[in-house]
Amino acid sequence: MTRIAIRIARFGMAGSVAALVALPAASATRPDQPVQAWPAMAGVDTATLLEQAQDLPVSDMAVGDQPYCAADAEIHQTLQQDFNETPVPGDGHAATELWASDQMGTWTLVVPRKDDTSCIIASGIGYDTARDVDVYYQTAGLR
């Protein structure tokens, strides 16, 4: 192959990889995507996790499968950097915060605690700013 053909093949390959990486994010923001939720602990519903959140140990002291609890700043940084999520304005429900990403189509329910820590009690997919925020709480089992 000539140098030009090799360069064209490399650019084509790089473009294909970029397109494949972008497809999940593009599909995550489809308005017709169903809203789905998962509690942060297998076998325990979100409402029960909400009741228990104030008494859960922070994650570095946890045993077994427990919701992720950490300093508020750590939770916020994780949601922003790893999932591109930001707080969704609104009243929340039962003292929870809804964080979500328009870009990724993900959402997370966070319970702030009095000791400047928070716990993640549920997360999901199908976030869309056109939907009423109650949809996410209902899907998580809190309304």
Contacts in CASP RR format, 6 or more apart in sequence:
PFRMAT RR
TARGET T0000
AUTHOR 0000-0000-0000
METHOD contacts of the structure
MODEL  1
MTRIAIRIARFGMAGSVAALVALPAASATRPDQPVQAWPAMAGVDTATLL
EQAQDLPVSDMAVGDQPYCAADAEIHQTLQQDFNETPVPGDGHAATELWA
SDQMGTWTLVVPRKDDTSCIIASGIGYDTARDVDVYYQTAGLR
1 9 0 8 1.000
25 103 0 8 1.000
25 104 0 8 1.000
27 33 0 8 1.000
28 103 0 8 1.000
28 104 0 8 1.000
28 105 0 8 1.000
28 106 0 8 1.000
28 125 0 8 1.000
28 126 0 8 1.000
29 102 0 8 1.000
29 103 0 8 1.000
29 104 0 8 1.000
29 105 0 8 1.000
29 127 0 8 1.000
29 128 0 8 1.000
31 128 0 8 1.000
31 130 0 8 1.000
33 105 0 8 1.000
33 125 0 8 1.000
33 126 0 8 1.000
33 128 0 8 1.000
34 126 0 8 1.000
35 124 0 8 1.000
35 125 0 8 1.000
35 126 0 8 1.000
35 127 0 8 1.000
35 131 0 8 1.000
35 135 0 8 1.000
35 136 0 8 1.000
35 139 0 8 1.000
36 124 0 8 1.000
36 125 0 8 1.000
36 126 0 8 1.000
36 139 0 8 1.000
37 46 0 8 1.000
37 122 0 8 1.000
37 123 0 8 1.000
37 124 0 8 1.000
37 136 0 8 1.000
37 139 0 8 1.000
37 140 0 8 1.000
37 141 0 8 1.000
38 122 0 8 1.000
38 123 0 8 1.000
38 124 0 8 1.000
39 45 0 8 1.000
39 46 0 8 1.000
39 49 0 8 1.000
39 121 0 8 1.000
39 122 0 8 1.000
39 140 0 8 1.000
40 46 0 8 1.000
40 49 0 8 1.000
40 67 0 8 1.000
40 68 0 8 1.000
40 119 0 8 1.000
40 120 0 8 1.000
40 121 0 8 1.000
40 122 0 8 1.000
40 123 0 8 1.000
41 49 0 8 1.000
41 65 0 8 1.000
41 66 0 8 1.000
41 67 0 8 1.000
42 65 0 8 1.000
45 141 0 8 1.000
46 109 0 8 1.000
46 121 0 8 1.000
46 122 0 8 1.000
46 140 0 8 1.000
46 141 0 8 1.000
46 142 0 8 1.000
47 141 0 8 1.000
47 142 0 8 1.000
49 67 0 8 1.000
49 111 0 8 1.000
49 119 0 8 1.000
49 121 0 8 1.000
49 122 0 8 1.000
50 94 0 8 1.000
50 96 0 8 1.000
50 111 0 8 1.000
50 121 0 8 1.000
50 142 0 8 1.000
53 67 0 8 1.000
53 69 0 8 1.000
53 111 0 8 1.000
53 113 0 8 1.000
53 119 0 8 1.000
53 121 0 8 1.000
54 111 0 8 1.000
54 113 0 8 1.000
54 114 0 8 1.000
56 62 0 8 1.000
56 66 0 8 1.000
56 67 0 8 1.000
56 69 0 8 1.000
56 119 0 8 1.000
57 66 0 8 1.000
57 69 0 8 1.000
58 69 0 8 1.000
58 70 0 8 1.000
58 71 0 8 1.000
58 117 0 8 1.000
59 66 0 8 1.000
59 68 0 8 1.000
59 69 0 8 1.000
59 70 0 8 1.000
60 70 0 8 1.000
62 69 0 8 1.000
67 119 0 8 1.000
67 120 0 8 1.000
67 121 0 8 1.000
68 75 0 8 1.000
68 78 0 8 1.000
68 119 0 8 1.000
68 120 0 8 1.000
69 113 0 8 1.000
69 117 0 8 1.000
69 118 0 8 1.000
69 119 0 8 1.000
69 120 0 8 1.000
70 78 0 8 1.000
70 117 0 8 1.000
70 118 0 8 1.000
71 116 0 8 1.000
71 117 0 8 1.000
71 118 0 8 1.000
72 112 0 8 1.000
72 116 0 8 1.000
72 117 0 8 1.000
72 118 0 8 1.000
75 110 0 8 1.000
75 117 0 8 1.000
75 118 0 8 1.000
75 120 0 8 1.000
79 85 0 8 1.000
79 86 0 8 1.000
79 99 0 8 1.000
79 108 0 8 1.000
79 110 0 8 1.000
80 86 0 8 1.000
83 99 0 8 1.000
83 101 0 8 1.000
83 104 0 8 1.000
83 106 0 8 1.000
83 108 0 8 1.000
84 101 0 8 1.000
84 103 0 8 1.000
84 104 0 8 1.000
85 99 0 8 1.000
85 100 0 8 1.000
85 101 0 8 1.000
85 104 0 8 1.000
85 106 0 8 1.000
85 107 0 8 1.000
85 108 0 8 1.000
86 99 0 8 1.000
86 100 0 8 1.000
86 101 0 8 1.000
87 97 0 8 1.000
87 98 0 8 1.000
87 99 0 8 1.000
88 97 0 8 1.000
88 98 0 8 1.000
88 99 0 8 1.000
88 100 0 8 1.000
88 107 0 8 1.000
88 133 0 8 1.000
90 98 0 8 1.000
90 133 0 8 1.000
92 98 0 8 1.000
92 133 0 8 1.000
92 137 0 8 1.000
93 137 0 8 1.000
93 142 0 8 1.000
93 143 0 8 1.000
94 142 0 8 1.000
95 111 0 8 1.000
95 112 0 8 1.000
96 109 0 8 1.000
96 110 0 8 1.000
96 111 0 8 1.000
96 121 0 8 1.000
96 137 0 8 1.000
96 142 0 8 1.000
97 109 0 8 1.000
97 110 0 8 1.000
97 111 0 8 1.000
97 112 0 8 1.000
97 118 0 8 1.000
98 107 0 8 1.000
98 108 0 8 1.000
98 109 0 8 1.000
98 110 0 8 1.000
98 133 0 8 1.000
98 136 0 8 1.000
98 137 0 8 1.000
99 107 0 8 1.000
99 108 0 8 1.000
99 109 0 8 1.000
99 110 0 8 1.000
100 106 0 8 1.000
100 107 0 8 1.000
100 108 0 8 1.000
100 127 0 8 1.000
100 136 0 8 1.000
101 107 0 8 1.000
101 127 0 8 1.000
102 127 0 8 1.000
102 128 0 8 1.000
102 129 0 8 1.000
104 127 0 8 1.000
105 125 0 8 1.000
105 126 0 8 1.000
105 127 0 8 1.000
105 128 0 8 1.000
106 123 0 8 1.000
106 124 0 8 1.000
106 125 0 8 1.000
106 126 0 8 1.000
106 127 0 8 1.000
107 123 0 8 1.000
107 124 0 8 1.000
107 125 0 8 1.000
107 126 0 8 1.000
107 127 0 8 1.000
107 136 0 8 1.000
108 120 0 8 1.000
108 122 0 8 1.000
108 123 0 8 1.000
108 124 0 8 1.000
109 120 0 8 1.000
109 121 0 8 1.000
109 122 0 8 1.000
109 123 0 8 1.000
109 136 0 8 1.000
109 137 0 8 1.000
109 140 0 8 1.000
109 142 0 8 1.000
110 118 0 8 1.000
110 119 0 8 1.000
110 120 0 8 1.000
110 121 0 8 1.000
111 118 0 8 1.000
111 119 0 8 1.000
111 120 0 8 1.000
111 121 0 8 1.000
112 118 0 8 1.000
113 119 0 8 1.000
121 140 0 8 1.000
122 140 0 8 1.000
124 136 0 8 1.000
124 139 0 8 1.000
124 140 0 8 1.000
127 136 0 8 1.000
134 143 0 8 1.000
137 143 0 8 1.000
END
